[in-house]
Amino acid sequence: MSPFVNRLNTLVTFAVLLLAILCAGASFLDCFHSPAVQANVEVLKVNRFRRQLTGNDEVLLTLNMSIDLQSAFSWNTKQVFVFIAAEYETEKNAFNQISLWDLVISDKHHAKFETQVTSKYLLIDQGSNLRGKRVDLVLHWHAMPITGRMILGKIPVSSFQLPKAYT
């Protein structure tokens, strides 16, 4: 081999090794970051609670949200995916989890907000099991780093009781 190819190979190998060491260091340092997320989510109104033609229950909600995810951001965070899930039990399934609303936050300055929204996704249950059920709302976040492992977290934010009759 020519001396130029040898030198190029050595340079590329060193650069890749250095990049791998920097990525491992960044990932290691991010392990010490523990976010303190604060949130309050309330159900303002059950807009629609009906039985679909297929026999499944369907619920549309209006939510009042106050969320502060700024502590989920670090110097190694690319974006944070946040969603609100409805969790409940039925006779058919011990644990049901349905996403009602989600958002991708790519900037720390947009990670603190208050808003009132209609749920992005319908709460649909297999069968007619939702009448009179207690539903817990849980805020989940996934902090996606530039390098390293994804940091997951969740906090319960509130609960509510569905009506005993369809509206």
Backbone as CSV, one residue per row, in Angstrom:
resi,resn,N_x,N_y,N_z,CA_x,CA_y,CA_z,C_x,C_y,C_z
1,MET,0.826,-1.186,0.000,0.000,0.000,0.000,0.872,1.252,0.000
2,SER,0.311,2.306,-0.495,1.074,3.551,-0.549,1.052,4.231,0.818
3,PRO,2.046,5.064,1.076,2.102,5.776,2.361,0.897,6.701,2.560
4,PHE,0.357,7.249,1.468,-0.801,8.131,1.577,-2.024,7.369,2.084
5,VAL,-2.279,6.187,1.568,-3.424,5.378,1.989,-3.258,4.963,3.446
6,ASN,-2.061,4.615,3.847,-1.800,4.252,5.241,-2.097,5.418,6.181
7,ARG,-1.636,6.602,5.788,-1.875,7.775,6.624,-3.359,8.129,6.677
8,LEU,-4.039,8.019,5.553,-5.481,8.287,5.512,-6.234,7.288,6.383
9,ASN,-5.869,6.025,6.315,-6.490,4.995,7.139,-6.275,5.276,8.625
10,THR,-5.070,5.676,8.996,-4.760,5.999,10.391,-5.572,7.204,10.855
11,LEU,-5.672,8.216,10.022,-6.422,9.421,10.375,-7.919,9.119,10.551
12,VAL,-8.503,8.374,9.634,-9.932,8.034,9.716,-10.197,7.159,10.932
13,THR,-9.352,6.198,11.191,-9.512,5.325,12.359,-9.437,6.128,13.653
14,PHE,-8.482,7.037,13.738,-8.363,7.879,14.926,-9.589,8.772,15.099
15,ALA,-10.092,9.354,14.009,-11.264,10.231,14.078,-12.500,9.455,14.536
16,VAL,-12.696,8.246,14.027,-13.850,7.433,14.426,-13.727,7.025,15.895
17,LEU,-12.535,6.661,16.328,-12.309,6.301,17.725,-12.581,7.493,18.640
18,LEU,-12.117,8.667,18.267,-12.343,9.871,19.056,-13.833,10.199,19.124
19,LEU,-14.535,10.082,18.021,-15.974,10.323,17.989,-16.719,9.328,18.880
20,ALA,-16.319,8.069,18.856,-16.950,7.053,19.704,-16.724,7.353,21.183
21,ILE,-15.533,7.798,21.533,-15.233,8.141,22.930,-16.062,9.352,23.371
22,LEU,-16.196,10.358,22.514,-17.009,11.534,22.839,-18.482,11.168,23.003
23,CYS,-19.001,10.308,22.143,-20.400,9.870,22.256,-20.629,9.080,23.538
24,ALA,-19.705,8.209,23.879,-19.822,7.431,25.116,-19.758,8.353,26.332
25,GLY,-18.892,9.349,26.300,-18.794,10.312,27.401,-20.063,11.130,27.550
26,ALA,-20.622,11.581,26.437,-21.870,12.343,26.477,-23.008,11.498,27.032
27,SER,-23.081,10.262,26.605,-24.115,9.359,27.101,-23.943,9.100,28.590
28,PHE,-22.711,8.921,29.049,-22.441,8.684,30.463,-22.835,9.895,31.304
29,LEU,-22.462,11.091,30.868,-22.778,12.298,31.625,-24.279,12.551,31.689
30,ASP,-25.022,12.143,30.672,-26.460,12.347,30.649,-27.176,11.424,31.637
31,CYS,-26.525,10.376,32.107,-27.135,9.475,33.098,-27.395,10.190,34.416
32,PHE,-26.648,11.248,34.714,-26.801,11.968,35.967,-27.905,13.023,35.913
33,HIS,-28.518,13.203,34.749,-29.597,14.188,34.584,-30.924,13.548,34.987
34,SER,-31.576,14.108,35.996,-32.884,13.590,36.413,-33.899,14.730,36.372
35,PRO,-34.816,14.688,35.410,-35.781,15.778,35.250,-36.826,15.798,36.369
36,ALA,-37.289,16.998,36.694,-38.361,17.201,37.667,-39.532,17.864,36.939
37,VAL,-40.266,17.067,36.206,-41.370,17.563,35.378,-42.567,17.885,36.262
38,GLN,-43.219,18.997,35.969,-44.428,19.397,36.686,-45.558,19.530,35.683
39,ALA,-46.731,19.001,36.067,-47.872,19.063,35.158,-49.176,18.982,35.933
40,ASN,-50.175,19.608,35.364,-51.527,19.517,35.872,-52.455,19.415,34.665
41,VAL,-53.208,18.342,34.601,-54.141,18.126,33.493,-55.496,17.802,34.084
42,GLU,-56.507,18.539,33.664,-57.865,18.322,34.154,-58.806,18.126,32.984
43,VAL,-59.815,17.308,33.186,-60.865,17.136,32.186,-61.913,18.208,32.443
44,LEU,-62.069,19.113,31.494,-63.062,20.173,31.642,-64.453,19.694,31.249
45,LYS,-64.507,18.853,30.204,-65.816,18.457,29.686,-65.703,17.140,28.929
46,VAL,-66.698,16.308,29.093,-66.835,15.116,28.253,-67.715,15.548,27.085
47,ASN,-67.088,15.830,25.948,-67.817,16.360,24.792,-68.763,15.337,24.181
48,ARG,-68.269,14.111,24.084,-69.082,13.062,23.460,-68.774,11.739,24.152
49,PHE,-69.831,11.028,24.516,-69.708,9.689,25.090,-70.817,8.858,24.476
50,ARG,-70.420,8.015,23.543,-71.424,7.247,22.812,-70.923,5.851,22.502
51,ARG,-71.856,5.043,22.033,-71.528,3.690,21.588,-71.479,3.711,20.067
52,GLN,-70.364,3.224,19.504,-70.215,3.178,18.052,-71.099,2.071,17.469
53,LEU,-71.253,2.088,16.160,-72.022,1.040,15.487,-71.389,-0.340,15.675
54,THR,-70.074,-0.367,15.890,-69.369,-1.636,16.101,-69.548,-2.163,17.521
55,GLY,-70.168,-1.358,18.411,-70.385,-1.774,19.785,-69.336,-1.270,20.752
56,ASN,-68.355,-0.523,20.264,-67.293,0.015,21.118,-67.693,1.372,21.687
57,ASP,-67.256,1.651,22.907,-67.478,2.966,23.502,-66.493,3.971,22.928
58,GLU,-66.970,5.203,22.773,-66.144,6.288,22.212,-66.326,7.532,23.058
59,VAL,-65.194,8.148,23.452,-65.227,9.333,24.312,-64.333,10.415,23.699
60,LEU,-64.847,11.641,23.667,-64.085,12.812,23.242,-64.080,13.793,24.406
61,LEU,-62.886,14.258,24.791,-62.728,15.086,25.984,-62.153,16.458,25.663
62,THR,-62.423,17.425,26.528,-61.736,18.711,26.520,-60.833,18.748,27.738
63,LEU,-59.545,19.013,27.501,-58.537,18.986,28.560,-57.967,20.374,28.807
64,ASN,-57.735,20.693,30.070,-57.041,21.908,30.464,-55.671,21.477,30.976
65,MET,-54.597,21.931,30.306,-53.255,21.448,30.622,-52.324,22.585,31.011
66,SER,-51.530,22.326,32.028,-50.438,23.202,32.425,-49.222,22.296,32.614
67,ILE,-48.257,22.390,31.700,-47.140,21.447,31.672,-45.819,22.210,31.618
68,ASP,-44.858,21.761,32.445,-43.511,22.333,32.453,-42.511,21.189,32.259
69,LEU,-41.986,21.059,31.041,-41.021,20.020,30.699,-39.614,20.575,30.501
70,GLN,-39.345,21.787,30.952,-38.037,22.398,30.740,-36.925,21.606,31.410
71,SER,-37.221,20.973,32.532,-36.181,20.205,33.218,-35.852,18.897,32.485
72,ALA,-36.675,18.502,31.523,-36.379,17.294,30.743,-35.299,17.555,29.699
73,PHE,-35.018,18.827,29.431,-33.996,19.184,28.457,-32.634,19.306,29.139
74,SER,-31.622,18.791,28.486,-30.237,18.976,28.916,-29.440,19.402,27.684
75,TRP,-28.148,19.549,27.836,-27.309,19.938,26.703,-27.277,18.852,25.627
76,ASN,-27.685,17.620,25.969,-27.640,16.494,25.043,-29.021,16.135,24.492
77,THR,-30.043,16.943,24.755,-31.405,16.621,24.327,-31.697,17.222,22.966
78,LYS,-32.145,16.379,22.053,-32.534,16.832,20.720,-33.989,17.284,20.715
79,GLN,-34.875,16.455,21.282,-36.288,16.780,21.356,-36.944,15.921,22.424
80,VAL,-38.138,16.358,22.843,-38.908,15.605,23.836,-40.276,15.301,23.238
81,PHE,-40.648,14.030,23.271,-41.976,13.601,22.849,-42.807,13.432,24.107
82,VAL,-43.936,14.115,24.176,-44.795,14.077,25.356,-46.194,13.644,24.930
83,PHE,-46.824,12.806,25.757,-48.209,12.426,25.478,-48.972,12.195,26.770
84,ILE,-50.291,12.388,26.680,-51.182,12.128,27.803,-51.946,10.857,27.481
85,ALA,-51.886,9.909,28.408,-52.538,8.620,28.224,-53.655,8.463,29.248
86,ALA,-54.740,7.856,28.796,-55.832,7.467,29.682,-55.610,6.009,30.050
87,GLU,-55.597,5.721,31.347,-55.366,4.361,31.815,-56.539,3.938,32.683
88,TYR,-57.035,2.717,32.446,-58.193,2.223,33.192,-58.216,0.697,33.139
89,GLU,-59.051,0.105,33.977,-59.211,-1.343,34.033,-60.608,-1.722,33.561
90,THR,-60.716,-2.868,32.912,-62.009,-3.445,32.555,-61.984,-4.927,32.924
91,GLU,-63.141,-5.555,32.845,-63.200,-6.988,33.120,-62.428,-7.784,32.075
92,LYS,-62.435,-7.298,30.839,-61.770,-8.002,29.740,-60.252,-7.843,29.805
93,ASN,-59.778,-6.634,30.151,-58.340,-6.336,30.190,-57.992,-5.692,31.525
94,ALA,-56.956,-6.189,32.169,-56.544,-5.645,33.463,-55.942,-4.250,33.328
95,PHE,-55.288,-3.964,32.204,-54.659,-2.656,32.011,-54.930,-2.175,30.592
96,ASN,-55.551,-1.015,30.480,-55.805,-0.378,29.189,-55.117,0.978,29.188
97,GLN,-54.447,1.294,28.095,-53.766,2.582,27.976,-54.014,3.122,26.576
98,ILE,-54.573,4.336,26.520,-54.906,4.949,25.239,-54.367,6.373,25.231
99,SER,-53.658,6.720,24.176,-53.123,8.071,24.030,-54.245,9.020,23.628
100,LEU,-54.344,10.150,24.332,-55.367,11.149,24.041,-54.807,12.366,23.309
101,TRP,-53.537,12.686,23.577,-52.928,13.896,23.026,-51.421,13.709,23.026
102,ASP,-50.734,14.260,22.037,-49.272,14.175,22.007,-48.682,15.409,21.344
103,LEU,-47.375,15.581,21.565,-46.672,16.747,21.025,-45.179,16.452,21.022
104,VAL,-44.487,16.939,19.987,-43.035,16.871,19.930,-42.509,18.281,20.204
105,ILE,-41.663,18.400,21.226,-41.097,19.694,21.618,-39.616,19.656,21.286
106,SER,-39.194,20.548,20.395,-37.796,20.533,19.955,-36.961,21.645,20.580
107,ASP,-37.558,22.468,21.429,-36.842,23.597,22.015,-37.244,23.759,23.481
108,LYS,-36.273,24.010,24.337,-36.549,24.160,25.766,-37.479,25.335,26.046
109,HIS,-37.434,26.358,25.212,-38.252,27.552,25.424,-39.737,27.289,25.153
110,HIS,-40.052,26.223,24.439,-41.442,25.868,24.168,-41.923,24.733,25.072
111,ALA,-41.117,24.376,26.061,-41.429,23.222,26.907,-42.297,23.571,28.113
112,LYS,-42.646,24.823,28.279,-43.540,25.232,29.361,-44.727,25.945,28.741
113,PHE,-45.929,25.376,28.970,-47.108,25.955,28.327,-48.373,25.622,29.099
114,GLU,-49.380,26.438,28.867,-50.730,26.213,29.379,-51.670,26.307,28.192
115,THR,-52.567,25.339,28.092,-53.490,25.335,26.968,-54.739,24.542,27.302
116,GLN,-55.751,24.786,26.523,-57.011,24.042,26.633,-57.262,23.426,25.265
117,VAL,-57.329,22.098,25.203,-57.463,21.407,23.924,-58.534,20.323,23.990
118,THR,-59.073,20.036,22.830,-59.901,18.849,22.673,-58.953,17.700,22.385
119,SER,-59.201,16.555,22.989,-58.283,15.424,22.821,-58.056,15.146,21.340
120,LYS,-56.793,14.936,20.997,-56.386,14.708,19.617,-56.906,13.364,19.104
121,TYR,-56.938,12.395,20.000,-57.357,11.040,19.651,-58.530,10.638,20.533
122,LEU,-59.437,9.879,19.973,-60.604,9.421,20.720,-60.224,8.317,21.694
123,LEU,-60.901,8.306,22.812,-60.767,7.211,23.773,-61.792,6.165,23.346
124,ILE,-61.321,5.078,22.767,-62.208,4.019,22.267,-61.873,2.734,22.991
125,ASP,-62.895,2.105,23.562,-62.717,0.858,24.290,-63.306,-0.296,23.491
126,GLN,-62.728,-1.482,23.670,-63.255,-2.683,23.020,-64.485,-3.134,23.791
127,GLY,-65.656,-2.817,23.275,-66.908,-3.170,23.950,-67.493,-1.968,24.658
128,SER,-68.498,-2.217,25.452,-69.181,-1.133,26.166,-68.839,-1.211,27.649
129,ASN,-67.579,-0.994,27.959,-67.078,-1.140,29.326,-66.798,0.175,30.027
130,LEU,-66.959,1.311,29.369,-66.519,2.581,29.937,-67.544,3.289,30.809
131,ARG,-68.796,2.913,30.731,-69.817,3.622,31.518,-69.518,3.527,33.010
132,GLY,-69.390,4.699,33.640,-69.134,4.774,35.071,-67.717,4.435,35.490
133,LYS,-66.805,4.250,34.546,-65.420,3.862,34.864,-64.610,5.060,35.357
134,ARG,-63.671,4.758,36.239,-62.689,5.742,36.681,-61.500,5.647,35.733
135,VAL,-61.082,6.786,35.189,-59.980,6.844,34.233,-58.881,7.735,34.810
136,ASP,-57.649,7.228,34.822,-56.497,7.995,35.286,-55.786,8.601,34.086
137,LEU,-55.410,9.865,34.197,-54.621,10.531,33.163,-53.171,10.565,33.611
138,VAL,-52.278,10.114,32.725,-50.857,10.027,33.039,-50.074,10.748,31.947
139,LEU,-49.146,11.613,32.357,-48.280,12.322,31.419,-47.003,11.507,31.233
140,HIS,-46.700,11.153,29.998,-45.483,10.414,29.655,-44.584,11.321,28.824
141,TRP,-43.268,11.216,29.015,-42.336,11.946,28.156,-41.170,11.043,27.806
142,HIS,-40.657,11.242,26.592,-39.492,10.522,26.094,-38.500,11.581,25.625
143,ALA,-37.417,11.764,26.361,-36.377,12.721,25.986,-35.404,12.019,25.048
144,MET,-35.373,12.475,23.798,-34.527,11.861,22.778,-33.210,12.624,22.691
145,PRO,-32.101,11.971,23.026,-30.818,12.666,23.064,-30.171,12.777,21.687
146,ILE,-29.171,13.619,21.605,-28.359,13.700,20.391,-27.547,12.421,20.269
147,THR,-27.013,11.953,21.387,-26.311,10.672,21.429,-26.596,10.008,22.765
148,GLY,-26.729,8.704,22.773,-26.983,7.982,24.012,-28.372,7.387,24.055
149,ARG,-28.761,6.977,25.249,-30.047,6.305,25.403,-31.178,7.309,25.629
150,MET,-32.384,6.901,25.244,-33.554,7.733,25.431,-33.991,7.672,26.894
151,ILE,-34.363,8.813,27.455,-34.795,8.895,28.842,-36.316,8.941,28.868
152,LEU,-36.916,7.992,29.581,-38.367,7.897,29.667,-38.828,8.296,31.056
153,GLY,-40.008,8.886,31.127,-40.574,9.240,32.421,-42.074,9.390,32.330
154,LYS,-42.721,9.319,33.492,-44.166,9.521,33.542,-44.564,9.962,34.933
155,ILE,-45.664,10.722,34.988,-46.251,11.110,36.264,-47.772,11.090,36.126
156,PRO,-48.465,10.586,37.150,-49.930,10.669,37.126,-50.341,12.124,37.354
157,VAL,-51.311,12.593,36.571,-51.698,13.997,36.686,-53.097,14.195,37.245
158,SER,-54.033,13.305,36.941,-55.383,13.436,37.492,-56.191,12.186,37.157
159,SER,-57.407,12.170,37.654,-58.336,11.095,37.307,-59.736,11.681,37.241
160,PHE,-60.613,10.975,36.555,-61.994,11.430,36.434,-62.904,10.230,36.262
161,GLN,-64.181,10.459,36.482,-65.196,9.405,36.380,-66.040,9.681,35.143
162,LEU,-66.199,8.665,34.308,-67.067,8.806,33.139,-68.529,8.666,33.554
163,PRO,-69.437,9.291,32.810,-70.852,9.177,33.169,-71.358,7.736,33.062
164,LYS,-72.435,7.455,33.769,-73.012,6.112,33.743,-73.909,5.893,32.537
165,ALA,-74.237,6.983,31.843,-75.106,6.897,30.658,-74.433,7.621,29.502
166,TYR,-74.752,7.201,28.286,-74.200,7.849,27.096,-74.808,9.236,26.938
167,THR,-74.022,10.148,26.338,-74.514,11.506,26.134,-74.734,11.780,24.667
